[in-house]
Amino acid sequence: MITRLEKTLFRLEAQHACLTWAFEQIAGKPGPIFELGLGLGRSFNHMRHKLGERAKDIVVFEREVRCYPDCQPDEDQLVIGNLDETLPAAAKKYAGSVVLAHSDVGSMDKEHNAHMSGLVSKNIGPALAPGAIIMSDLPLDIPGCTPHPLPGNAREDRYYLYTKTG
């Protein structure tokens, strides 16, 4: 059995490896990037720094902003509210154009995770461009998407990758 500390470490290692791989894959592909769940803002901060000019394309979804001050998205990048309301509306607004979606909405609560996995799975698909990459801390079942092997040293079941087929 692995400890909670090891679970966190392995998840962060996998998240970093997946982000690094995804940035290479979307280079030169225009389109918005969804960040589902801001939390403390660490992954948004990483994305913003690594994507350079592309950082303006990141759309961040959060129920209530409580991130580190230096990880605060610009106001025009924020979509505030419950994901069950904001994601379906954004999927219509950005229909077929999102090239990368990073979903980090899990917790240590199994019921919450099941709800969020179902919510993201049901609603993200229409927003995705053909060939889009979806990264998630929870397993997803998105119509029209297939699982993708994790890159490098990322441990299985710590992060999940999918691509939009067609």
N, C-alpha and C positions, 0 to 999 in steps of 0.2 A: 504494500500500500504506500502511496506517496502522500506526503504531508501537504497541508494547505500552502505552506511556503513554496514547496516544490511545484505545486499546481500553478501558482501565480508566476513563478519563475519560468516554467515551461510555456505558459500561455503568452507571456511577454516576449520570450524568444521567438515563438512561432509567429506572433503578430508582427514583430520586426522583420522577420524573414519574408513573410507574405507581403508586407508593405513594400519592401525593397524590390521584390520580384514584380509586384503590380505596377510600380512606377515605371519600370523598364517596359512593361507590356503596353502601357497607355501612352508612352512617349510618341508625339506626333499625331495622336488621335484626338480630335477636338470633341468637347462635350463636358457637361458638368460632372462633378464628383460629389456623391452623397456621403456624409458622415452622420450615421445614425447613432446618437448618443454622444454627447460632449463629455460628460463626467467632469473630471478635473482638467481636461483639455490636453492631456499628454499626446495622444495620437494626432489630434488636430494640429498641435504645435509642431510635431514631427512632419506631418504632411505639408504644412505651410512652408517650413524651411526647406524641405527636400524638393518640393515642386516649383519653387521659384515663382515665375510669372503665372504659372497654372494655379497658384494658391487662390486667385480671385474666382476660380471656377468651383471652389468647394462650397457646398450648401450644407449647413450644420443643423441637425434636428435635436432639440433638447426640450424637456418638459420645463425645467427651471435651471437657469444658468448659475452654476456655483464653481466655476473653474478658477484656476490660478490666474491672477491678473495678466501675466504675460502670455497666457494661452487663450485670451478672449478673442473670438472671431469679430470681424466688423459687423455692425448691426444689419447691413444689407445681406449678410451671409447667413443670418440666423432665422430659423423657423421655430418659433416657440409654441409649445403646446403638447398635448398627448399624441403620441405617435399613431394611435388608432384613428385620430382625426387628421393629423397633418400629413402622414405618408400617403393615404389614398388621394388627397388633393394634389400633392406634389407629383405623384405618379402620372396624373392627368396633365398637369402643367408641363412636365418635362418628358412627356411620352416619347419613348424610343430614342432618347438622347444621352442618357447617363452612361458613361464609360467605365466608372468605378464606383462601387458602393461598398462602404465599410460599415458593418453593423456590429456595434459593441454595446449591446443592451442587456446582456445577461447579468445574473446575480447569483447568490448562493441559495436562492429559493427555487425549488423545482417547479412549483406552480407558476411562478412569474416567468421562468425560462420557457416553459411549455407555451404559455400565452404569447410571449414575445416572439418565439420561433414561428408560431402559427401566423401571427400578425405580419411579420416581415415577409414570410414565405408567400402569403396571400396577396400582399400589396405592392411589393417591389418590382415584380416582373414587367408591368406595363411601362415603367420608367426606363428600362434598360435598352441600350443600343445593341445591335447584333455584335457578338464578340465581347460584350461587357464582362468585367470581372466583379465578382461578389465575394467579399471576405466577411467572415462572421465568427464571433466567439461562441455561437450556438449552431448546432446543425440545422440546416434549412431544407425545405422541399419546395423549390420554386418551379412552377410550370415553365417549360422551355429552357431550363438550365440543367447543366450536368456537373457533377463533382469533378474537381481538378486536383491532381496530386499536389501535396504541399512541397514547397521548394526546400532545397538544402537540408539543414539540420532541424527543421521544424518537426516537432513530435505530433504524431497522429492524435486526434481527439482533443487537442489543445486549441486548434483553430481550424476553420473550414474554408475551403476555396471552391468557387463555382464559376462556370462561364456560361454566358447566354449563347445558346446555339441558334443559329438562323438569324 
